[in-house]
Amino acid sequence: MTFVGEVLTLVAKDLRLEWRSRARINATLFFALLTLLLFSFAAGPAQALQAANAPGYLWLALLLSSVLLLGESLRIELENDSLEALRAMAVDARALFVSKALTNALFCFLLGVVLVPVAVGLYGAEVKLGFPRLVGVVALGTLAIAAPGTLYATIAVQIRARDVLLPLLLFPVLVPGLLASVRASSLIMQGDPMDQTGSWLLLLAVFDALYWILCTLMYGRVIED
């Protein structure tokens, strides 16, 4: 089977598993919505302040929720001995990583698409440059989360304190990508008189490329250890 064929087969397998239970998705969605609501309470009644901080709140909620998605995705594989079975079948480690990261990116993206209108309505924010551009930022940002998130989730899931270890490993690595995502989202939501959005999107795309290339190369060593 070719590399692309392996990736597609593994992605289909992951999607079937998620569709059968849907418990992880439902729990993550509830957590993300609750996080957005808590941020609105923390900001107080000042509507202007909430609207100005809406992009940051959106990405923090998405980042915190993604930890649940990432951790559970690998825990299921470990409990079912799926990783060991795939390694015994000599599945390419790069295909295994890309398939798992793509599945995680898809779920994070769908979660982000749901959270965007909720955040806009909850915080009274605007999207001056249009929702399609904001959805594009969400797509690039979730790609930045999914690649290192999948790598570190594979490391953390084999350790007893995985719920603590995963965010400790992941958050520092994601700071550059998260900052670019927040800044691009802010410009799209609040206006971009100096036309800076393209530069931030390019920077985010560069981070995506670096994350995916490096994590793909490193994943074989991680599952072997």
N, C-alpha and C positions, 0 to 999 in steps of 0.2 A: 504494500500500500504506500502511496506517495505521502509526502509530508502534509500537503493540504488535505488529503483524504483522511489521514489520522486525526488532524485537527478537527475537521468537520464531524467525524464520527464521535470523538470525545465531547465536543460541544453538544451534540444531539443527546448523548448519554446524560450529561449534566442537566440539560433542560428537561428531560423526561423525569429525572429524579425530583427536580424542583416542582414540576407540575403535579406530581403525585401527592406531595405533602403540602406545599405552599405555606407551611407554618413559619419558616424563616422569613419569607417575604412579608407576611402579615405582621409579624412581630417587629420587624425592622421599620416598616411603614408607620406603625403606631408610635414607635420610639422617636422617629424623625419628626412627626407632627407634634408630639409632646415637647420635643426640644425646641422647636420654633415657638411654641406657645410660652414656654418658660423664658425664652429670650425676650419676648414681648413684655412679660411681667418685670423682668430685671431692668429693662430700659425705662420703665415708668410710663406715665401718661403722655409724655411729650411726643406728639405725632411726628414732628419734624426730625427729631433725633432717631426715632425708629425707622423712618424712611431713609435717612442718610446711612444708617448702619445695616439696612436690609441685605445688601450683598454679602457682608461679613457673616451675618446670622445664617443666611442661606447656606454658605459653604461650610460653616462650622457644624450645622445640623447634618449636612451631607457627609462630612468627614467622620463625625462621631458615629453616625448610623452605618457607615461603610465598614467600620471595625467589626460590627456584629455580622454583617454579610460575609466578610472575608474569613473571620474565625470559624464560623459555622460551616462554610463551604469545605474547608479542609478537615474539620472534625468529623464530618459525615464520611469522608473518604477514609479516614483512619479507622473509624469504628467498623466500617464494612470491609476493611483490609483491601480496599480498592487500589491504593497506591502500590502495595506489595504485589497484587495480581498483575497490574499493568507493567511493573518492572520485570516480573517473571515472563511476561509476554514480549519483552524486549521492545516496548513502545519507546519511541524517541523522546528523551526528556524535554527537548525543545518543543515538540508537539504537545506534550502533556502540559507544559507551562503555558503556551500560547492559548490552548483551548480553555484552561481554567481561568486565565486572566481575561480572555474575551468574555467568558460567561459572567465573571464578576463585574467586568466593565459594563456589560449590557444591563445587569440588574441595578448597578449604581446609576447608570444613565436614566433608566426608567424611573427610579426613585427621584432623581433630580428633576425630571420633567413634571412629576406630580408636585414636588415641593415648590417649584417656581411660581405658579399661580397662587398657591397658598401663602407664600411669603409676600407676594405683591399685595394681595388682599388684606392680609393680617397686619402688615406694617404700613399700609397706605402708600406704598411706593409706586413709582411709574417705571415704564420701560420705554424711554424716549426713542431709542434706536430700533425698537421692534423685538418681539418675542423670538423670531427665527434666529437672530444673532445671539440672543441669550442662550437659546437651546444649543447653538453651536459651541459656545463657551462651556456649557455643561458637558457636552460630549468630549471635548478636549480635556477638561478637568478630571472627568471620571476615568479617562484613559491614564492620566497621571497617577491617580489613586490605585488603579487596579493592578498595574504591573509590580511595583514594589510591595503592594499589599499582599498579593498572592505569594510572592517570594518569602516575605517575613511571616505570613500566616503558616506556610509550610514548616518554617523553622520553629515557630512558637507552639504549634499544635502538638509537637512531640515532647513538650515540657509541661510539668504539672501547673506552673503558674502562667499558663498561656494567656489568660485574660488580662493579666497585668503586663506581660512582656510584649505583646503585639503592639499596643499603642506606644510603648516606650521606644521600640525599634522603629516604628513606622512614622510617627509624627515628625521627628527631626528631618528625615529624608524628604518628606513631602512639603516642607516649608517653602522652598522656591516655587514649586508648582502651585501651591495653594495661594501664595501671594499674587502670582500672575493671574490666577483664576479670579480672585477677589477684585483685583484692579480692573481687569477687563470687564467683569460684570458690573462694577461701579460705573464705568464709562458708558456702558450700554444702557444702564438704567437711569443715570442722572444726566446724560448728555456728554458729548465729546467735541467741544468747540475747537480743540487743537489737533483733532484727528490722530489720537494716540492709540486707538483700539487695535489697529492692525499690528503695531509694534508689540503690544502685549500678547496678542494671539500668536504671533510668530515666536516669541519667547516661550510661550506655553507649549507650542508644537515642538520646539527644540528639546524642552524638558521631557516631553512624551517620548521622543525618539531615543534620548539617552536612557530613560528608565527602561523602555522595552528592550533595547539592545543589550544593555548590561545585565538585566534580570534574566533574559533568555539564555545568555551565555553562562550565568552563574547557577542556573537551576539544576543542572545535572549534578554538580558537586553537592548541592544541598540535599537532594533526595538520596544520593549515594551514602552520605554521612548519616 
